[in-house]
């Protein structure tokens, strides 16, 4: 018997609310198949099953909030039979089937909080969610129908507040547990941007690539080369990851951020990475991500250049051990081949875990990122 458990969907998540089952007992599931939808403080996440088998029993009802690691369902492995029902002793007796047990009303915790702050009787709200579950939207509509005279907290405000609390908890844990060290390097971008202009001139507007993609690919290549920055600190030791899955910090429209992964960055073309990033940003802001995207990042990149800052010194997402930040490209005076030139540069910073690496290796890692950006044709 295989247990399917609530996965960890990021360092700032310790519980989630099941909003939908996409399978039922008897269904055959394959590795990587989406089997459920879980609501976190940041998004509705499609949860994948990473083992193949036949669904035996669903253990968690829709609408219930459970901790990470809680068994949610059981699967039968290939060739495995369902356990036999326990034998009953004594002579069987004729009896009518017992009446069905009334199903409890399913209300998500977030919906209950919004209802309490809005003065809405949640027991009178008609649920439109899966199997009649009451959602935040149902509560908001009920609150609007009563036309309150005083302002009330909206679901969006409540969700934003929950997200801020989750981020605060994760970042506090990071600063308390991780001995950060920081390095920064100014990287020339003239060669990369010149190459990118030529690359984009040969493609349609929808297929053009942003400068951030070159930085993303450069990090992927450097992380593959210096694996002490690509992995996790767990159980008192560093464990390198088998692939390079770069988490991308994405700001959300309602406030807060998520950092889901783009998988196998070092092995993809810049065109594929651009398509992946476009899709990831759209789904992140729509609140629709996959569990593997939330749990798989092995190193994270944050790019605040479009916000007008010169540099960013990020906080590592545990259990990861490194985060790379990029500021805005700026025209600066540099000495090149004994002459003075004005060219675009960008400040790249590395936040790293001193338990897994040291400054010497960190400097080599940033040097590898810079080297890749100076040879964009190899990306």
QUIMOBEL-V142685 format. One record per helix or strand. SS is the DSSP state (h for helix, s for strand). FROM is the first residue (numbers start at 0). LEN is the number of residues. If there is no record, write none. Layout:
SS_FROM_LEN / SS_FROM_LEN
//
This chain:
s_1_4 / s_14_7 / s_27_2 / s_32_7 / s_43_6 / s_52_6 / s_64_3 / s_70_6 / s_106_1 / h_108_10 / h_121_3 / h_129_3 / s_133_1 / h_135_10 / h_154_23 / s_179_9 / h_189_12 / h_204_3 / h_210_15 / h_226_3 / s_230_4 / s_236_4 / s_245_3 / s_249_2 / s_256_2 / s_260_2 / h_264_3 / h_269_16 / s_287_3 / h_290_5 / s_298_5 / h_304_3 / s_319_1 / s_321_5 / s_329_7 / s_338_15 / h_358_15 / h_375_3
//
